[in-house]
Amino acid sequence: MVRRLRFNGTGSGDDGCPSMHEDLDSGEVVVHGPPLTDPEDIAQLQHLGEGEVPIVVPRALLVDWGPKDMTREAKVIDLDRFGRLFTQFEHTAWRLETRRRYASDEATDTYAQFIGGESVDWDETDSEWCANRREQSALGKRIERVRIVDNPPTTGQLYLLDNARRNSSVGESIMNLWRADADRLNLPSEDFWLFDSRMVALLEFDDADNLAGVELITEPAEVVRYSMVRDAAMHHAIPYEEFAAGLAVKE
């Protein structure tokens, strides 16, 4: 079975070596770097087994990027506290949307209009959600999303592509990325918000695609990893208008 490896980080700013990866299933750590080759050095090693290769890595690599306490308890917050994060952030709120459907969307009148082939009547004036986005944008804060889209897109993804008109009208910046490109970039399947590059709200969904919980992550190394995901996604994603136009041409 092929391992599911996650890139944690590197101790080098130039060539990416040495670096550390983590097995998402077993928790094992994979480190690569320059091999230890001097026979006199190797002779000092104990319990070096056949087929094992000693490598040399800076101590800082282990400190900065090694998994921390394996028994760390998740810090789960309720949805009210999660909602308050959208007024308490100071500079940026960024979202990666990776799922193929969201049950909460399908319970709305706008979704019924969309699947019925009607022109969706997006309410941009009365909702608390829209008011919040306008208020935060007026304060100079940035709210951005990258939405992953399958090929062909699911109904839920097409709905959100139409929904982007409302989001952008109230101050959000919406971009899209094909799932094949996201996979090529090794982006995670996690759905999350990143606030001010210092706090992650990891969204957890049940088997029926309902939002079931939110885990708050503030561990610096983990926040940096999510920030790296944001940077890669933003570099390769395209504005939703351009994405929608390209999709229309394909159809």
C-alpha positions in Angstrom: 0.0 0.0 0.0 1.3 3.4 -0.9 1.9 5.6 2.1 0.0 8.9 2.5 2.9 11.2 3.2 2.5 14.8 4.3 5.3 17.3 3.8 6.0 18.9 7.2 8.9 21.2 6.4 12.5 21.7 5.6 15.6 22.9 7.3 16.9 24.5 4.1 15.6 27.6 2.4 17.6 26.8 -0.8 17.3 23.2 -2.0 14.7 21.7 0.3 17.2 19.2 1.9 17.1 18.0 4.6 13.3 17.7 5.0 10.7 15.9 7.0 7.5 14.1 6.1 4.9 12.4 8.2 2.9 9.2 7.5 -0.8 10.3 8.0 -1.9 6.8 8.8 0.9 5.3 11.0 2.3 8.5 12.4 5.8 7.5 11.3 8.3 10.1 10.3 10.4 10.1 7.1 13.5 12.3 7.1 15.8 12.8 4.2 19.2 14.5 4.1 22.8 13.9 3.3 24.1 10.4 4.2 26.7 9.7 6.9 29.5 8.1 4.9 32.7 8.4 6.8 33.6 4.8 8.0 35.0 6.0 11.3 31.7 7.8 12.0 29.6 4.9 11.0 31.6 2.6 13.2 30.4 4.6 16.2 26.8 3.9 15.5 24.9 1.3 17.5 22.2 -1.0 16.2 22.6 0.0 12.6 20.8 -2.7 10.7 21.3 -4.2 7.3 19.8 -1.9 4.7 19.6 1.1 7.0 21.2 4.3 5.9 22.3 6.9 8.5 21.6 10.5 7.5 22.6 13.8 9.0 20.0 16.5 9.8 20.2 19.7 11.8 18.7 19.5 15.3 16.5 22.5 14.3 14.7 20.3 11.7 13.5 17.9 14.4 12.6 20.7 16.8 10.7 22.8 14.2 9.0 20.1 12.1 8.9 16.9 14.1 5.4 15.8 15.3 4.8 17.1 18.8 3.0 15.3 21.7 1.2 12.3 20.1 -1.4 12.5 22.9 -2.3 16.1 22.3 -6.0 16.6 22.9 -7.9 18.4 20.1 -9.2 21.8 21.1 -12.8 21.7 19.9 -14.8 24.8 19.9 -18.6 25.3 19.4 -20.1 26.9 16.4 -20.9 30.1 18.2 -17.2 30.6 19.1 -16.3 29.7 15.5 -18.6 32.4 14.2 -17.0 35.0 16.5 -13.7 34.3 14.8 -15.0 36.2 11.8 -15.2 39.4 13.8 -12.1 38.9 15.9 -9.5 38.3 13.2 -7.3 41.3 12.5 -6.0 41.0 9.0 -6.8 37.9 6.9 -9.3 35.0 6.9 -8.5 32.3 4.3 -10.5 29.2 3.4 -9.7 26.0 1.6 -12.9 24.2 0.4 -12.2 20.6 -0.6 -15.5 18.7 -0.3 -17.8 17.6 -3.1 -20.9 18.6 -1.3 -22.1 20.5 1.8 -25.4 19.4 3.3 -26.0 22.9 4.6 -26.1 24.3 1.1 -28.7 21.7 0.0 -31.1 22.9 2.7 -31.4 26.5 1.3 -33.9 28.0 -1.0 -31.1 29.1 -3.3 -30.0 25.5 -3.8 -33.6 24.6 -4.8 -33.7 27.4 -7.3 -30.3 26.3 -8.7 -31.1 22.6 -9.2 -34.5 23.7 -10.6 -32.8 25.6 -13.4 -33.9 29.0 -12.1 -31.8 32.1 -11.9 -30.7 32.2 -8.3 -31.9 35.2 -6.2 -28.8 35.8 -4.1 -29.7 38.0 -1.0 -26.9 40.4 -0.7 -28.6 42.9 1.8 -30.4 41.4 4.7 -28.3 38.4 5.9 -26.0 38.6 8.9 -23.4 36.7 7.0 -23.3 39.4 4.2 -23.3 42.2 6.8 -20.3 40.7 8.5 -18.3 40.4 5.3 -19.1 43.9 4.3 -18.1 45.2 7.7 -14.8 43.3 7.8 -13.9 44.3 4.3 -14.6 48.0 5.1 -12.1 47.7 7.9 -9.4 46.7 5.3 -9.4 43.0 6.2 -9.1 40.4 3.5 -11.4 37.4 3.2 -10.4 34.8 0.6 -11.3 31.3 -0.5 -9.9 28.7 -2.8 -12.5 26.1 -3.9 -11.4 22.7 -5.2 -13.5 21.5 -8.2 -13.7 18.0 -9.6 -13.8 17.3 -13.3 -16.6 17.1 -14.1 -17.9 19.3 -11.2 -20.4 18.0 -8.8 -23.8 19.7 -8.5 -22.7 21.2 -5.2 -19.5 22.6 -6.7 -21.5 24.2 -9.6 -23.8 25.7 -7.0 -20.9 27.2 -5.2 -19.4 28.5 -8.5 -22.7 30.4 -8.9 -22.7 31.4 -5.3 -19.3 33.1 -5.8 -21.2 36.1 -7.3 -22.7 36.8 -3.9 -19.4 36.2 -2.0 -17.5 38.6 -4.2 -20.2 41.3 -4.1 -19.8 41.5 -0.3 -16.1 41.6 -0.2 -14.7 38.1 -0.5 -12.2 37.0 -3.1 -13.1 33.6 -4.6 -10.7 31.4 -6.6 -10.9 27.9 -8.0 -8.5 25.0 -8.6 -9.1 21.7 -10.3 -8.8 18.7 -8.0 -6.2 17.2 -10.3 -4.0 20.3 -9.8 -4.6 20.2 -6.0 -3.5 16.5 -6.0 -0.4 17.3 -8.0 0.5 20.0 -5.5 -0.2 17.5 -2.6 -2.8 19.8 -1.1 -4.6 18.2 1.8 -8.2 17.0 1.7 -8.9 19.0 4.9 -11.4 21.8 4.9 -10.2 24.7 7.0 -10.0 28.5 7.8 -6.7 30.2 8.5 -6.9 33.4 10.5 -4.1 35.9 10.5 -1.6 33.1 9.7 -1.6 32.2 13.3 -4.7 30.1 14.0 -6.4 27.3 12.0 -10.1 26.3 12.4 -10.2 22.7 11.0 -13.7 21.8 9.9 -14.9 18.3 10.6 -17.8 16.8 8.8 -20.0 13.7 9.4 -20.9 11.0 6.9 -23.9 13.0 5.8 -21.7 16.0 4.9 -22.9 18.1 7.8 -20.5 20.3 9.7 -20.0 18.3 13.0 -17.2 20.2 14.8 -14.4 22.7 14.6 -10.9 22.1 15.9 -8.8 25.1 16.8 -5.1 24.7 16.0 -2.5 27.2 17.2 0.7 25.0 17.3 3.2 27.2 15.4 4.6 24.3 13.2 1.1 23.2 12.2 0.0 26.8 11.4 3.0 27.2 9.2 2.1 24.0 7.4 -1.4 25.3 6.7 0.1 28.6 5.6 2.2 26.8 3.1 -0.9 25.1 1.8 -2.5 28.5 1.4 0.4 29.9 -0.5 0.5 27.0 -3.0 -3.2 27.0 -3.5 -3.3 30.8 -4.1 -0.4 30.6 -6.5 -2.1 28.1 -8.8 -5.8 28.9 -8.4 -7.6 31.3 -10.8 -10.4 33.8 -10.1 -13.8 32.2 -10.2 -15.0 34.4 -13.2 -12.1 33.0 -15.3 -12.7 29.5 -14.1 -16.5 29.7 -14.8 -15.8 31.1 -18.3 -13.4 28.2 -19.1 -15.9 25.7 -17.8 -18.6 27.2 -20.1 -16.3 26.9 -23.1 -15.7 23.2 -22.3 -19.4 22.5 -22.1 
